[in-house]
Amino acid sequence: QVRLVESGGGLVQAGESLRLSCAASGIGFSNLDMAWYRQAPGKPRELIADISREGRSDYEHFAKGRFTISSDDDKNTVYLRINSLKPEDTAVYYCYTYLPADLKAFWGQGTQVTVSS
């Protein structure tokens, strides 16, 4: 069973940076494509970025420039760095992976990011 645990969220001021972490267990991390999503209050969950098992990353348009996704296979961890945080970045940030062989999707519990102006 794949387990994803996010950390690194918190209350920050606009303009600051954060690095979120997502630790994966239960499967060989190097076999996983990973993604970060977020969900702001009253809004649907949205994709931010994903990174393939080969290390190729893709970003949604709004995330290009301030968001960076990366992974560390040795630590079984995927990261999301957010620079120049804005109040509109306030959301719960979720880690996600999908196992096509099992037709199963896995989400972490989320980590809250709150940006004050």
N, C-alpha and C positions, 0 to 999 in steps of 0.2 A: 504494500500500500504506500503510495506516494504521500508524503507530508511536507507541506510548505509552511514556513514560519517567517513572517515579516517582522522587521524591527527598524528602528531608526527615526520614526516619526516624532512629532512633538509640536510645541508652540514656538514659532519663530517670528521675527519681524520681517517685513517686506525688505527685499534686497539681500537677505541672507541666503545661505546655501544649506542643503541637507543631502546626506547620502543614505538612502534606504537600502536595507539588506533583505534578502530572502534566502533562507537556508532550506535546502531540499534534502530529504532523506527517504529511504525506502526503495530507491532505484539508482542505477548508475547515472550520475548527473551528466556525464558526457553524452548520454543518449537522449537528452531532453532538449527540445526547443522551449524557450521560456518567454514569458511576456509580463509586462506591467500594465495594469489598468488602474483607473481611479473612478470614484463615484462621489460627486459633490452632492450636498443636500438638495433633494428635490429633482435631481437630474439622473439620467440613466448612466450606467457604468460605461466608461469609454476606454478604448485601447490607447495606450501612450506609445509603447515601443515593444518590439520583440527582438530576440536574439536567437539565432539558430544554433544547433549543436556544433556547427562548423565555425561559429563565431561571427556570422554575418548579422548585422543589426539593421533594423528598419524603424522609422519613426513616423507617427502621424504628423500631419502638417503643423499642427499647433505646437508640437513638441520639438521641432527642429530648432537647434540653436541653444536652448537652455537645459535640455534633458539629455543625459547620457546613460545608456544601458551598457553594462559590462558583466562579465562572469569570471569566476575563478573556479576551475574544475577541481583544483586541489582542496578547496574549502567547500565544494558543493554549494556555492552561493552565487546568486545573481544580484547585481546592484542597480540602483537607479539614483544617479546624482541629479539634483535639481539646483540650478543656479538662479540668482536674481529672483527669488521667490516673490510671487504676487498674491494679494488676497484671494484672487480667483483660483489660485492653486489649492485652496483649502478643500480637502476631500479625504476620504479614506482610500488609501493606496493598497492595491491587491496584487499579489503574485499569482501567476497562472501557468499551468502546463497541460498538455493534452497527450494522451497515449493513443495513437491511432490503431494500434494492434488490439487494444482492449476497448476502444471506443469510449474512453473515460477522460473526463476533464477534472482537473484538481485546482482548487483555490486555496490560498492561505486565508487566515482570519482577518487580515487587513491591519494596516497601521495608520493612525490618524495623523494628518498633517494640517495644522492650523496656522495661517499666516495673518498676522495683525498688521494693520496699516499704520 
